[in-house]
Amino acid sequence: MSSHERNIIESIHLILNTQPRERQMLPEFGCGLADLIFNTNTAQTRHEAESMIRTALGRWEPRIDVDKVTAKPDASDNNRIRINVEYTVRKSNNHQNLVHLLQLQEFYDAD
């Protein structure tokens, strides 16, 4: 993997792990996934996470095109959401895949 694409992965992780208002000089930067940690692991929560990620990456990572974001309950932990982000690097046209785990504080299986 090129250093350019490695830098993109690091940037994506930074965006997903930063809360808006966390950075004083750039208060809108980030994704806001931590706002969901007290929600239950339902289809609605997973849909909100997908939407937040699409919006944040579309705004803060111009080097990629987000192809697909899917959030599913993690098979090994009922309090965790497994988020798969598929994207294409614009410069190289390489298709990439990244998994992000979101740990929730409680579990309620409404599905």
N, C-alpha and C positions, 0 to 999 in steps of 0.2 A: 504494500500500500504506500502510495506517495505521501510525502510530508504534508502536501496540500489537503489530501483527503483525511489524513489523521487529524489535522487541525480542524477540519469541519466536524468530525466526530466529537472532539473536545468542546467545540463551540455549541453543538447541540446539547451535550450533557450540561454545560454551563447554563444555557437558556432554560432547560427543563428543571434544573435544580435551584433556580433563582426566583424568589418571590418579587412581584412588583413592589416598589417602594423600598426595596432592600438596598439599592444603590442610590446614594444621595445625589450624585451628579446625573444620573439617568434613571429617574424614579419609575418610568414606565417599562423598563427592561425586565424581562423574565416571562414566566409562564403562569404562575399561580396555582400549580398543582397542589401545593400544601394546603390550599383552601378546602380541599376535598378529603383530608385525612380523617375527619370526624364523621364523614358520610358513611353510609352502609354500602356494601359491595353489591350494588344492583345494576341493572342495565342502564338506568338513568345516570348513575355516577360514572360508569364506564363511557357512556356517550359524552358526558361533559368533559371528561379527561381527553377524549379524542378531539373534541372541538377546540379545547384550550391549546392543545399541542399544535394542531393545524394552524391556528391563528398566530401563535407565538413564533413558530418556525417560518411561516410566511412573512412575518414582519421583521424578524431579527436575523435570519440566515439567508441572505440573498444569493448565496452560491449554490443553492439546491432548489429543486422542485420536489415538493412533498407529493408522492404518488398515492400513498395509502397509510392510514393510521388505524390500527385495530387494538381494542382493549378487551381483554378476557380475564376471567378469574384465574388466578394461578393455581395449578393443580396441586401443588405441595403446601399451600398456605391459603386458607380461606379469607384471611385478612389482607391479602395482597392482590393487586391488579397487575397483570403482565401486559405491557403496551408494546406493540410491534410497530416501528416506524419504517416505512419503505420510502426511499427517496432516490432521486437521480442527481448526480453532481453535474452541474451545467457545463463546466469547463471540459470535462473528460467524457461526459455522457455515460458514466459508470453508474449502474444501479447498485444501491447499497441498502442494507438492512440493519436496524439497531433495535435492541430490546431495552426498555426502561421499566423498572419495577416501582410501583407505587404502594407503599405500606399504609394500610388503613388501621384505625384504632379499634374498630368494632366490626362484627360480621353479622349480616342478616341476609339470608339467601331468599330474595323475593322472586327469583326467576323460576 
